[in-house]
Amino acid sequence: MDAPLLLMSLTASLLALAQTRITDFCIFHSLSYLGLLAVSLSLWHSVKGPGARGELLPLALLSMCYLAVEIALLARISRRCGGEVQGLRGFVNTSPEESWLLIVMLIACSSLPPFAPFFWLESVGLALAEPLERTILAATRYMWLVVNARIMIIVLDTRGKIRVARLSRFTALSTILVAALLLATLLVAATLLVALRGVGV
């Protein structure tokens, strides 16, 4: 039974939503991901579903890379806004290039396509046997979307004033990394789809 780990992940997501400090938000958001990583490792050793064993772990690890980029961006930005979540308000005006990169990572870490977390949690959902476990997973995915949407709304609260982005070295390198992660995600997802189609799923 993976229900306790799934419940831990859901609880961490709920706690992340309530945080007012960026550091605390990152801690609980990471705990939510780590709970599902533990579920993935458990399933990877035991699942018999078609194609899931081979792709579940690579997708999980790719998703952790997305999370690491999001946390690194938030940590970098946190130092300039006092460490408070509300300090991010309108940050797109202060540093548009980093803000838009952060927005992309928040979308990715909300488990929306075409990024790795989406395919990862789709694979986890296919591998889970119990309806209760799949329900908890669905609730966790919903919470990820809500938690990250909150940060996006705060960052984009420009009050009608938007600056043109300037490309810094950090932003350029981060963008290349995100592009590489997306390419790796699509390759693994394509492999998973071929495997599933091969067994008639």
KEKE-3310 file (N, C-alpha, C; in steps of 0.2 Angstrom, whole numbers, plus 5000, padded with zeros to 4 digits):
npx = (5004:5003:4997:5000:5012:5007:4997:5006:5012:5001:4997:5009:5008:4997:5001:5011:5004:5000:5011:5020:5033:5046:5056:5051:5040:5047:5052:5041:5035:5045:5045:5033:5035:5045:5038:5030:5041:5046:5035:5036:5048:5045:5034:5042:5049:5040:5029:5019:5014:5012:5026:5028:5038:5050:5050:5046:5055:5065:5057:5053:5065:5068:5058:5062:5073:5067:5060:5071:5077:5066:5067:5080:5079:5069:5076:5086:5079:5073:5082:5082:5070:5067:5064:5050:5035:5025:5034:5037:5028:5023:5036:5040:5041:5053:5063:5061:5066:5070:5059:5049:5055:5054:5040:5038:5044:5036:5024:5028:5031:5018:5013:5008:5006:5018:5027:5039:5034:5020:5020:5026:5017:5006:5011:5013:4999:4994:5000:4996:4986:4975:4959:4957:4971:4973:4964:4969:4981:4977:4971:4983:4989:4980:4982:4996:4994:4986:4995:5006:5000:4996:5009:5013:5003:5005:5018:5016:5008:5007:5001:4998:5010:5023:5039:5051:5059:5077:5090:5100:5116:5113:5100:5100:5108:5099:5088:5093:5095:5082:5076:5083:5079:5066:5067:5072:5062:5052:5057:5058:5044:5039:5045:5038:5025:5026:5030:5018:5008:5013:5009:4996:4988)
npy = (4994:5011:5021:5029:5036:5043:5051:5059:5066:5074:5081:5088:5097:5104:5111:5118:5127:5136:5143:5157:5162:5160:5150:5141:5137:5131:5120:5112:5110:5103:5092:5086:5082:5073:5063:5057:5053:5043:5034:5031:5024:5013:5008:5005:4995:4985:4985:4978:4983:4988:4994:5003:5000:5003:5017:5024:5027:5035:5046:5051:5055:5065:5074:5078:5085:5096:5102:5105:5115:5125:5127:5132:5144:5151:5152:5160:5172:5175:5181:5194:5199:5199:5187:5183:5177:5186:5196:5193:5199:5207:5205:5202:5214:5219:5209:5204:5193:5183:5180:5176:5164:5157:5157:5147:5136:5134:5131:5119:5111:5110:5099:5099:5096:5100:5094:5085:5081:5079:5068:5059:5058:5053:5040:5035:5035:5025:5014:5013:5003:5003:5012:5022:5026:5031:5042:5050:5053:5061:5072:5077:5081:5091:5100:5104:5111:5122:5127:5132:5140:5151:5157:5161:5170:5180:5184:5189:5200:5215:5227:5233:5238:5233:5227:5226:5211:5208:5198:5189:5181:5171:5168:5164:5152:5145:5144:5136:5124:5121:5119:5108:5099:5098:5092:5080:5075:5073:5064:5052:5051:5048:5036:5029:5029:5022:5009:5007:5007:4996:4985:4986:4995)
npz = (5000:4995:5000:5013:5009:4998:5005:5013:5004:4998:5010:5012:5001:5004:5015:5010:5003:5012:5017:5021:5019:5007:5009:5017:5009:4998:5005:5009:4997:4991:4999:4996:4982:4985:4992:4982:4974:4982:4981:4968:4967:4974:4966:4955:4958:4959:4950:4937:4926:4909:4900:4911:4920:4914:4911:4922:4933:4926:4922:4934:4939:4930:4933:4946:4943:4936:4947:4955:4947:4948:4963:4964:4957:4964:4976:4972:4969:4981:4989:4985:4988:5002:5007:5008:5003:4998:4995:4982:4974:4959:4954:4941:4936:4941:4938:4924:4915:4923:4930:4920:4917:4929:4929:4919:4924:4936:4929:4924:4935:4940:4935:4922:4904:4891:4900:4911:4924:4922:4913:4922:4933:4926:4923:4936:4940:4932:4936:4949:4960:4968:4970:4979:4981:4969:4969:4979:4973:4962:4969:4975:4963:4959:4970:4968:4956:4961:4971:4964:4955:4964:4967:4954:4951:4960:4957:4944:4946:4941:4941:4929:4923:4913:4911:4897:4894:4898:4893:4904:4908:4917:4915:4902:4902:4911:4903:4892:4900:4904:4891:4887:4897:4893:4881:4884:4892:4882:4874:4883:4886:4873:4871:4881:4876:4864:4870:4877:4867:4860:4868:4867:4875)
capx = (5000:5007:4993:5003:5016:5003:4994:5011:5013:4996:4998:5014:5006:4992:5005:5015:4999:4999:5017:5022:5040:5048:5060:5046:5036:5051:5053:5035:5034:5050:5042:5027:5038:5049:5034:5029:5047:5046:5030:5038:5053:5041:5031:5047:5052:5035:5024:5019:5010:5015:5030:5029:5044:5056:5050:5043:5060:5068:5052:5053:5071:5068:5054:5065:5077:5062:5059:5078:5077:5062:5069:5086:5076:5066:5081:5090:5075:5071:5087:5081:5063:5066:5062:5043:5031:5022:5039:5037:5023:5026:5043:5041:5044:5060:5067:5056:5069:5070:5052:5046:5058:5051:5033:5038:5045:5030:5019:5030:5030:5011:5011:5004:5010:5021:5033:5041:5030:5014:5020:5028:5011:5002:5013:5011:4992:4993:5003:4993:4981:4969:4955:4959:4977:4973:4961:4974:4986:4973:4970:4989:4990:4976:4985:5002:4992:4984:5000:5010:4996:4997:5015:5012:4998:5009:5024:5013:5004:5011:4997:4997:5016:5027:5045:5054:5065:5083:5093:5106:5119:5110:5093:5101:5110:5094:5083:5095:5094:5075:5075:5086:5075:5060:5068:5073:5055:5048:5060:5056:5037:5038:5047:5033:5019:5028:5029:5011:5005:5015:5006:4989:4985)
capy = (5000:5017:5027:5033:5041:5048:5056:5063:5071:5078:5085:5093:5101:5108:5115:5123:5133:5140:5146:5165:5162:5156:5145:5136:5135:5127:5114:5108:5108:5098:5086:5083:5079:5067:5058:5054:5050:5037:5030:5029:5019:5007:5005:5003:4988:4980:4986:4974:4987:4988:5000:5007:4999:5006:5024:5027:5030:5041:5052:5054:5059:5071:5079:5081:5091:5102:5104:5108:5122:5129:5129:5136:5151:5154:5154:5166:5178:5176:5185:5201:5201:5198:5180:5183:5175:5192:5200:5192:5203:5211:5203:5202:5221:5220:5205:5200:5187:5177:5179:5172:5157:5154:5155:5141:5131:5133:5127:5112:5108:5109:5093:5101:5094:5093:5093:5078:5079:5077:5061:5055:5056:5049:5034:5033:5034:5019:5009:5012:4998:5005:5018:5027:5029:5036:5048:5054:5056:5066:5077:5080:5085:5097:5105:5107:5117:5128:5130:5135:5146:5156:5160:5164:5176:5185:5186:5193:5206:5220:5233:5236:5240:5227:5229:5222:5207:5208:5192:5189:5175:5166:5167:5161:5146:5142:5143:5130:5119:5119:5116:5101:5095:5097:5087:5073:5073:5071:5057:5047:5050:5045:5029:5026:5029:5016:5003:5006:5005:4989:4980:4986:4999)
capz = (5000:4995:5003:5017:5006:4995:5010:5015:4998:4998:5016:5011:4996:5008:5020:5005:5001:5018:5019:5019:5018:5001:5011:5019:5003:4995:5009:5009:4990:4989:5002:4992:4977:4988:4994:4976:4972:4986:4978:4961:4968:4976:4960:4950:4960:4960:4945:4932:4921:4902:4899:4916:4924:4911:4911:4928:4936:4922:4922:4941:4940:4926:4937:4951:4940:4935:4954:4957:4944:4952:4969:4963:4955:4970:4981:4970:4969:4988:4993:4983:4990:5009:5008:5009:4997:4996:4992:4975:4971:4954:4953:4934:4934:4944:4934:4919:4912:4928:4932:4915:4917:4935:4927:4915:4929:4940:4925:4923:4942:4942:4932:4916:4899:4890:4904:4914:4930:4919:4911:4927:4937:4922:4924:4943:4940:4928:4940:4956:4959:4972:4968:4984:4980:4963:4971:4983:4968:4958:4974:4975:4957:4959:4974:4965:4952:4965:4975:4960:4952:4968:4966:4947:4951:4964:4952:4938:4948:4939:4941:4923:4921:4912:4907:4892:4897:4896:4894:4907:4907:4921:4912:4896:4904:4914:4897:4889:4904:4903:4885:4887:4901:4890:4875:4887:4894:4876:4872:4887:4885:4866:4872:4885:4872:4860:4874:4879:4861:4858:4871:4866:4880)
cpx = (5004:5003:4996:5008:5012:5000:5000:5012:5008:4996:5003:5012:5001:4996:5009:5010:4999:5005:5017:5029:5042:5052:5056:5042:5040:5052:5047:5033:5039:5047:5037:5030:5042:5044:5032:5035:5047:5041:5032:5043:5050:5038:5036:5049:5046:5030:5025:5016:5015:5019:5031:5035:5050:5056:5048:5049:5064:5063:5052:5059:5071:5063:5057:5070:5073:5061:5065:5079:5073:5064:5075:5084:5073:5071:5085:5086:5074:5076:5086:5074:5062:5064:5055:5040:5028:5027:5040:5032:5025:5033:5045:5043:5051:5065:5063:5059:5068:5063:5048:5049:5055:5044:5033:5039:5040:5025:5021:5029:5023:5008:5007:5009:5013:5028:5034:5036:5023:5015:5022:5021:5006:5004:5012:5004:4991:4995:5000:4987:4974:4966:4957:4966:4977:4969:4965:4979:4983:4972:4977:4991:4987:4980:4992:5000:4990:4990:5005:5007:4997:5003:5015:5008:5002:5015:5022:5009:5008:5008:4998:5004:5021:5033:5047:5060:5071:5087:5100:5109:5116:5104:5095:5103:5104:5089:5086:5094:5086:5073:5078:5082:5068:5061:5069:5066:5051:5051:5058:5048:5036:5040:5041:5027:5020:5027:5022:5007:5007:5012:4998:4985:4982)
cpy = (5006:5023:5031:5038:5046:5053:5061:5068:5076:5083:5090:5099:5106:5113:5120:5129:5138:5144:5153:5166:5158:5150:5139:5133:5130:5120:5110:5106:5103:5091:5082:5079:5072:5061:5054:5050:5043:5032:5027:5024:5013:5004:5002:4996:4983:4980:4981:4977:4987:4994:5004:5006:5003:5013:5027:5031:5036:5047:5055:5058:5065:5076:5082:5086:5097:5106:5108:5115:5127:5132:5134:5144:5155:5156:5160:5172:5180:5181:5192:5203:5199:5191:5178:5181:5182:5197:5199:5196:5208:5210:5203:5209:5222:5216:5201:5194:5181:5175:5175:5165:5154:5152:5148:5135:5129:5129:5120:5108:5107:5103:5094:5098:5100:5092:5086:5076:5077:5069:5056:5053:5052:5041:5031:5031:5027:5013:5008:5007:5000:5011:5023:5030:5033:5042:5053:5057:5062:5073:5081:5084:5092:5103:5108:5112:5123:5131:5134:5141:5152:5160:5164:5170:5182:5188:5191:5199:5212:5227:5237:5239:5234:5230:5224:5218:5208:5201:5192:5182:5169:5163:5163:5153:5142:5140:5137:5124:5116:5116:5109:5096:5093:5092:5080:5070:5070:5064:5051:5046:5047:5037:5025:5025:5023:5010:5002:5003:4998:4983:4981:4990:5005)
cpz = (5000:4997:5008:5014:5002:4999:5012:5010:4998:5004:5015:5006:5000:5012:5016:5003:5006:5020:5017:5017:5012:5003:5013:5014:4999:4998:5008:5002:4988:4993:4999:4986:4979:4990:4988:4973:4975:4983:4972:4962:4970:4970:4955:4951:4959:4954:4940:4926:4914:4902:4905:4920:4921:4912:4917:4932:4932:4922:4929:4942:4936:4930:4943:4949:4939:4942:4956:4954:4947:4958:4969:4961:4960:4975:4979:4970:4976:4991:4991:4985:4997:5011:5009:5003:4994:4993:4984:4971:4965:4952:4945:4932:4936:4940:4930:4917:4917:4930:4927:4915:4923:4933:4923:4920:4934:4936:4925:4929:4944:4938:4926:4910:4895:4894:4908:4919:4927:4917:4917:4931:4933:4923:4931:4943:4937:4932:4947:4955:4963:4970:4973:4983:4974:4964:4975:4978:4964:4963:4974:4969:4957:4964:4971:4960:4956:4968:4970:4956:4957:4968:4959:4948:4955:4960:4947:4940:4947:4939:4935:4920:4920:4908:4902:4895:4894:4898:4897:4906:4911:4918:4906:4897:4907:4908:4894:4893:4903:4896:4884:4891:4897:4884:4878:4889:4888:4874:4876:4886:4878:4867:4876:4880:4867:4864:4875:4872:4859:4862:4871:4871:4877)
residu = (MET:ASP:ALA:PRO:LEU:LEU:LEU:MET:SER:LEU:THR:ALA:SER:LEU:LEU:ALA:LEU:ALA:GLN:THR:ARG:ILE:THR:ASP:PHE:CYS:ILE:PHE:HIS:SER:LEU:SER:TYR:LEU:GLY:LEU:LEU:ALA:VAL:SER:LEU:SER:LEU:TRP:HIS:SER:VAL:LYS:GLY:PRO:GLY:ALA:ARG:GLY:GLU:LEU:LEU:PRO:LEU:ALA:LEU:LEU:SER:MET:CYS:TYR:LEU:ALA:VAL:GLU:ILE:ALA:LEU:LEU:ALA:ARG:ILE:SER:ARG:ARG:CYS:GLY:GLY:GLU:VAL:GLN:GLY:LEU:ARG:GLY:PHE:VAL:ASN:THR:SER:PRO:GLU:GLU:SER:TRP:LEU:LEU:ILE:VAL:MET:LEU:ILE:ALA:CYS:SER:SER:LEU:PRO:PRO:PHE:ALA:PRO:PHE:PHE:TRP:LEU:GLU:SER:VAL:GLY:LEU:ALA:LEU:ALA:GLU:PRO:LEU:GLU:ARG:THR:ILE:LEU:ALA:ALA:THR:ARG:TYR:MET:TRP:LEU:VAL:VAL:ASN:ALA:ARG:ILE:MET:ILE:ILE:VAL:LEU:ASP:THR:ARG:GLY:LYS:ILE:ARG:VAL:ALA:ARG:LEU:SER:ARG:PHE:THR:ALA:LEU:SER:THR:ILE:LEU:VAL:ALA:ALA:LEU:LEU:LEU:ALA:THR:LEU:LEU:VAL:ALA:ALA:THR:LEU:LEU:VAL:ALA:LEU:ARG:GLY:VAL:GLY:VAL)
# end
